Amino acid sequence: MQWFQAKEKSAGKKRLILTYYIYLIFGKKAVYIIAFFVSFFTFLFSSEIRNYSKKYFSVISKFVSIQPSLINQYKQIYSYACSLVDKMIMYSGGLNSDDIIFENETDKQILFNDIAKQKGICFIFSHIGNIEILQSFFQKQKVFPNLGINVFLNKKQTKIFNDFLDAIKKPMPIKYIIAEDFDAAGIIQLKDNIDKGEVIFIAGDRISQNNSSRIITTTMFNHKINLPQGTFRLAKLLECPIYFICAIKRKDGKYGIIIKKNEEKDIAENYKKYMEGIIIEYPFQFYHFYDFFRNYNE
């Protein structure tokens, strides 16, 4: 099963709106308690999610001291539920730039120097940590207040939650690009935006629903995975600096931005190594609840 075949679990628009109002009245702690119970029932009644989580921990267990136990499976699901809560808080304006910091000051300076050159930036993100948090940071950071932001979205991905976000979020100066509608004219427009010094966010770890046969096969943790060919072709075509980026929830409750500037010809291979390093350090924030490691045998 691919990511676009997975159904949203334990969610509904009315339920999410109710949770939002609970957050407004009672604060973050109350919503995290709700997330605890929602993830617990998801864990109990979704054997599919448990099985994919078990497979994931079985794959990485040879590289980190974590076993595919039920406790670890639940911790991963709960971590994902908390990331959805944080996403809601971000869209409702409850997260500020002080809650988001760069893990490496040198990498931050290199990035800011590249942004200042106004040649555009291509950010290739992954579904490790909480990518939406980065939108909040780049909107609210004070160094480049007029920075243009382009973000690729998928129409069907987590539709219920996205509908909810559309209902409560404040207007944001972000240009959303619908992946299914992206064509040659879109490439020309995006290249023009990049040449003006804008930035783009595009996923590098989920293959296209419309072009599922156009893939790059590589090896992660000694197992084959498929990456979207289009992402890495587009990154080269834009002729701008390429960064791998993710936002990881820290123990202090803040989000740490981990970036790496690509300096290699084989972007996909270098990106895969970047993901491996993040997973080893933050194994519970890997949010792929489908058959990511396709050729793994129990």
Backbone torsions as a table, in degrees:
resi	resn	phi	psi	omega
1	MET	NA	135.5	176.3
2	GLN	-91.3	169.1	-177.4
3	TRP	-61.2	-35.3	-175.9
4	PHE	-77.8	-6.1	174.8
5	GLN	-94.2	-9.0	-179.1
6	ALA	-77.6	143.1	179.1
7	LYS	-99.0	147.9	176.9
8	GLU	-66.2	131.2	-177.0
9	LYS	-106.3	144.6	172.1
10	SER	51.9	43.5	-179.3
11	ALA	-145.2	156.1	175.4
12	GLY	-166.8	148.3	-173.7
13	LYS	-59.0	-46.3	-178.6
14	LYS	-63.6	-39.9	-179.7
15	ARG	-64.5	-39.5	-179.6
16	LEU	-70.0	-38.4	177.2
17	ILE	-64.2	-40.2	176.1
18	LEU	-59.5	-43.6	178.3
19	THR	-61.6	-38.3	179.2
20	TYR	-61.3	-43.9	179.6
21	TYR	-69.9	-32.2	174.2
22	ILE	-62.4	-40.5	177.3
23	TYR	-61.4	-44.2	-179.1
24	LEU	-63.6	-36.0	-175.5
25	ILE	-86.4	-45.1	-170.9
26	PHE	-108.6	-11.6	176.2
27	GLY	93.7	-176.7	-173.4
28	LYS	-63.5	-42.4	-173.6
29	LYS	-59.2	-40.2	-179.7
30	ALA	-64.1	-38.3	-178.7
31	VAL	-71.4	-36.0	177.7
32	TYR	-66.9	-32.2	175.1
33	ILE	-64.6	-42.0	176.1
34	ILE	-61.3	-42.6	179.1
35	ALA	-60.1	-36.4	178.1
36	PHE	-59.7	-47.3	-177.3
37	PHE	-74.1	-37.4	177.9
38	VAL	-62.5	-45.3	179.6
39	SER	-67.6	-31.9	178.7
40	PHE	-65.4	-44.9	179.4
41	PHE	-70.3	-33.7	173.8
42	THR	-61.9	-43.3	178.5
43	PHE	-61.3	-42.0	-177.8
44	LEU	-68.6	-41.8	-167.9
45	PHE	-105.5	-2.9	177.2
46	SER	-113.0	89.6	179.3
47	SER	-65.9	-29.0	-179.9
48	GLU	-62.7	-47.8	178.8
49	ILE	-64.1	-42.2	178.1
50	ARG	-60.0	-41.6	-178.3
51	ASN	-65.4	-40.7	178.5
52	TYR	-69.0	-35.6	176.1
53	SER	-65.6	-42.6	177.9
54	LYS	-60.5	-43.2	178.9
55	LYS	-61.2	-44.4	-179.9
56	TYR	-59.1	-49.8	-179.1
57	PHE	-66.8	-31.2	176.1
58	SER	-64.6	-38.4	-180.0
59	VAL	-67.0	-45.3	-174.2
60	ILE	-86.9	-8.4	-175.3
61	SER	-62.3	-21.3	178.5
62	LYS	-80.8	-8.2	-176.4
63	PHE	-118.5	-20.1	176.3
64	VAL	-134.3	156.4	-177.0
65	SER	-84.3	57.7	178.8
66	ILE	-131.6	130.2	-178.5
67	GLN	-104.3	158.6	-178.9
68	PRO	-78.3	54.4	-179.2
69	SER	-81.1	164.1	178.1
70	LEU	-63.1	-36.1	179.2
71	ILE	-62.6	-45.4	179.8
72	ASN	-67.3	-34.9	176.4
73	GLN	-63.0	-43.2	179.2
74	TYR	-66.3	-41.1	-179.6
75	LYS	-60.1	-36.7	177.7
76	GLN	-67.4	-44.0	179.3
77	ILE	-64.8	-41.4	179.1
78	TYR	-65.6	-39.4	177.5
79	SER	-59.5	-40.6	178.0
80	TYR	-65.2	-42.7	178.6
81	ALA	-60.2	-40.3	178.3
82	CYS	-66.0	-34.0	178.2
83	SER	-65.7	-33.7	176.4
84	LEU	-68.1	-37.8	175.7
85	VAL	-62.2	-45.6	179.6
86	ASP	-63.2	-35.0	176.8
87	LYS	-63.2	-43.4	178.3
88	MET	-61.7	-44.2	-179.8
89	ILE	-63.0	-40.3	179.8
90	MET	-62.9	-46.9	-177.9
91	TYR	-69.0	-24.8	179.5
92	SER	-87.8	2.5	176.1
93	GLY	87.4	13.4	-177.0
94	GLY	-90.4	4.1	-179.0
95	LEU	-119.7	130.6	179.0
96	ASN	-113.9	172.3	-174.8
97	SER	-65.0	-21.3	178.4
98	ASP	-70.1	-18.1	178.7
99	ASP	-83.3	-2.9	-176.4
100	ILE	-128.3	123.8	-177.6
101	ILE	-133.6	156.1	174.6
102	PHE	-82.3	134.8	179.7
103	GLU	-73.1	-24.6	-178.8
104	ASN	-132.3	116.4	-175.4
105	GLU	-67.4	-33.8	179.1
106	THR	-65.3	-45.3	177.8
107	ASP	-61.3	-39.3	178.1
108	LYS	-60.1	-44.9	-178.2
109	GLN	-65.8	-38.8	177.8
110	ILE	-61.9	-43.7	178.2
111	LEU	-62.7	-48.4	-177.8
112	PHE	-63.7	-34.0	175.8
113	ASN	-64.6	-40.0	178.9
114	ASP	-67.6	-40.9	178.1
115	ILE	-62.6	-39.5	-178.5
116	ALA	-64.4	-25.2	179.2
117	LYS	-73.0	-12.3	176.7
118	GLN	57.7	40.3	174.7
119	LYS	-105.2	5.3	-180.0
120	GLY	83.6	159.2	178.9
121	ILE	-137.9	137.0	171.6
122	CYS	-107.0	111.6	176.2
123	PHE	-95.0	120.0	173.6
124	ILE	-101.3	111.0	-176.1
125	PHE	-102.1	174.0	178.0
126	SER	-134.9	166.0	177.4
127	HIS	-91.0	51.5	171.3
128	ILE	-119.5	122.8	-173.0
129	GLY	81.2	-150.2	-171.6
130	ASN	-129.5	93.5	-173.3
131	ILE	-65.9	-31.8	-177.8
132	GLU	-62.9	-25.5	178.7
133	ILE	-60.3	-32.7	-178.5
134	LEU	-66.7	-31.4	176.8
135	GLN	-59.6	-42.7	179.4
136	SER	-62.0	-42.7	-178.8
137	PHE	-63.1	-50.1	-175.0
138	PHE	-71.1	-20.8	173.2
139	GLN	-75.5	-38.0	-169.9
140	LYS	-100.6	-9.4	179.2
141	GLN	-65.8	148.1	-170.1
142	LYS	-97.3	-10.2	-176.5
143	VAL	-72.2	-41.2	179.7
144	PHE	-126.9	75.7	-172.0
145	PRO	-65.5	-22.5	-177.1
146	ASN	-107.8	24.0	-177.1
147	LEU	-66.6	125.7	177.4
148	GLY	-78.9	133.7	-175.5
149	ILE	-121.9	126.7	176.4
150	ASN	-116.7	130.2	-176.3
151	VAL	-131.5	128.3	174.9
152	PHE	-80.2	134.1	176.1
153	LEU	-128.3	159.0	174.0
154	ASN	-111.9	136.0	-174.8
155	LYS	-58.5	-44.3	-169.6
156	LYS	-94.2	-13.4	-174.4
157	GLN	-65.0	122.5	-179.6
158	THR	42.0	56.9	-173.6
159	LYS	-58.4	-42.5	-177.1
160	ILE	-59.9	-47.0	-177.6
161	PHE	-69.3	-38.5	179.5
162	ASN	-65.4	-36.8	175.6
163	ASP	-61.4	-41.2	178.0
164	PHE	-62.2	-44.8	-179.5
165	LEU	-62.6	-39.1	178.0
166	ASP	-61.3	-30.9	-177.1
167	ALA	-76.1	-26.3	-173.9
168	ILE	-116.1	-17.8	-171.9
169	LYS	-71.7	151.4	175.4
170	LYS	-81.9	155.1	178.8
171	PRO	-56.5	134.2	-178.7
172	MET	-128.3	138.4	-178.9
173	PRO	-78.6	62.5	-179.7
174	ILE	-121.9	137.2	176.7
175	LYS	-95.0	111.0	-179.6
176	TYR	-91.2	133.3	-179.1
177	ILE	-111.8	118.8	179.3
178	ILE	-79.3	116.8	-173.1
179	ALA	-57.2	-40.4	-177.3
180	GLU	-66.4	-25.2	-177.0
181	ASP	-98.8	2.4	-175.6
182	PHE	-74.7	123.0	-177.1
183	ASP	-135.6	-166.4	-177.9
184	ALA	-60.1	-39.9	178.2
185	ALA	-64.2	-36.5	177.6
186	GLY	-64.7	-37.7	178.6
187	ILE	-63.4	-43.1	179.8
188	ILE	-62.4	-44.3	179.5
189	GLN	-64.8	-42.8	179.9
190	LEU	-64.5	-40.9	177.8
191	LYS	-61.6	-38.2	178.1
192	ASP	-64.8	-41.4	178.1
193	ASN	-63.3	-43.1	179.5
194	ILE	-63.1	-43.1	-179.5
195	ASP	-64.2	-20.0	176.1
196	LYS	-84.8	-2.1	178.4
197	GLY	97.9	12.5	179.9
198	GLU	-81.8	171.7	-179.9
199	VAL	-119.9	156.0	179.0
200	ILE	-129.4	141.2	173.8
201	PHE	-113.5	126.3	179.2
202	ILE	-144.3	138.9	-177.6
203	ALA	-74.3	140.8	178.2
204	GLY	-112.5	3.2	-173.7
205	ASP	-122.0	11.2	176.5
206	ARG	-133.8	124.7	-176.2
207	ILE	-73.1	156.3	-176.9
208	SER	-71.4	136.9	177.4
209	GLN	-65.1	-34.3	-178.2
210	ASN	-83.1	-22.0	-177.7
211	ASN	-131.3	55.9	-174.9
212	SER	-68.7	-12.1	179.1
213	SER	-90.6	-13.8	-179.9
214	ARG	-91.9	89.7	-172.7
215	ILE	-132.3	162.1	169.5
216	ILE	-114.6	122.6	179.5
217	THR	-98.0	125.8	177.9
218	THR	-137.2	-177.3	-176.6
219	THR	-119.2	129.2	176.4
220	MET	-128.4	127.8	-177.1
221	PHE	51.5	41.4	177.9
222	ASN	65.5	21.6	175.8
223	HIS	-132.4	144.6	-178.7
224	LYS	-74.6	140.3	173.7
225	ILE	-133.1	159.8	177.5
226	ASN	-111.4	132.0	176.9
227	LEU	-116.5	154.1	-177.3
228	PRO	-74.1	119.6	-179.8
229	GLN	-60.5	-39.0	-175.6
230	GLY	-61.1	-36.9	-178.8
231	THR	-59.0	-46.0	-174.1
232	PHE	-79.6	-28.7	173.0
233	ARG	-67.1	-43.0	179.5
234	LEU	-63.8	-41.3	-179.9
235	ALA	-58.6	-41.7	177.9
236	LYS	-68.1	-40.2	-176.2
237	LEU	-64.2	-32.9	-176.6
238	LEU	-72.0	-19.2	175.5
239	GLU	53.8	51.3	178.5
240	CYS	-138.2	167.6	176.8
241	PRO	-57.5	140.0	-178.3
242	ILE	-115.1	129.0	178.0
243	TYR	-125.2	141.9	167.8
244	PHE	-92.7	139.9	-172.1
245	ILE	-149.4	145.1	172.5
246	CYS	-154.8	161.3	177.6
247	ALA	-122.2	115.3	-174.4
248	ILE	-105.8	135.2	178.0
249	LYS	-74.0	124.1	-179.7
250	ARG	-90.8	167.7	179.9
251	LYS	-65.7	-26.2	-179.6
252	ASP	-83.8	4.7	177.9
253	GLY	90.9	-11.7	178.3
254	LYS	-85.3	168.3	176.2
255	TYR	-106.8	133.1	178.2
256	GLY	-105.0	126.1	177.8
257	ILE	-86.5	124.4	177.9
258	ILE	-114.7	116.0	-178.0
259	ILE	-123.3	157.6	175.0
260	LYS	-147.5	123.8	177.6
261	LYS	-79.2	130.6	-179.3
262	ASN	-78.3	126.9	177.7
263	GLU	-122.0	9.0	-175.1
264	GLU	-106.5	154.2	176.9
265	LYS	-70.4	-39.6	179.5
266	ASP	-87.8	89.5	-174.3
267	ILE	-64.3	-43.8	-176.7
268	ALA	-62.4	-41.4	-179.8
269	GLU	-66.6	-41.1	178.9
270	ASN	-67.1	-37.8	177.5
271	TYR	-63.9	-41.8	179.0
272	LYS	-60.5	-42.1	178.0
273	LYS	-64.1	-38.0	176.7
274	TYR	-61.0	-46.2	179.3
275	MET	-62.1	-42.1	179.0
276	GLU	-57.2	-43.8	-179.5
277	GLY	-63.4	-40.2	179.5
278	ILE	-67.4	-42.3	-178.6
279	ILE	-63.0	-42.3	-179.7
280	ILE	-61.6	-37.1	-177.6
281	GLU	-83.1	-33.2	-176.8
282	TYR	-131.6	67.1	-172.8
283	PRO	-64.6	-26.4	-176.2
284	PHE	-83.8	-4.3	-179.4
285	GLN	-105.6	25.5	174.1
286	PHE	-91.3	108.2	-170.4
287	TYR	-108.2	58.0	174.4
288	HIS	-117.9	94.4	-179.1
289	PHE	-99.3	60.9	175.0
290	TYR	-156.0	-172.3	-172.5
291	ASP	-81.9	71.6	-177.3
292	PHE	-68.8	-44.8	177.3
293	PHE	-91.4	85.7	-165.1
294	ARG	-65.6	-33.0	-172.5
295	ASN	-101.2	16.4	-178.2
296	TYR	-74.3	132.5	178.5
297	ASN	-109.8	128.7	179.6
298	GLU	-63.3	NA	NA
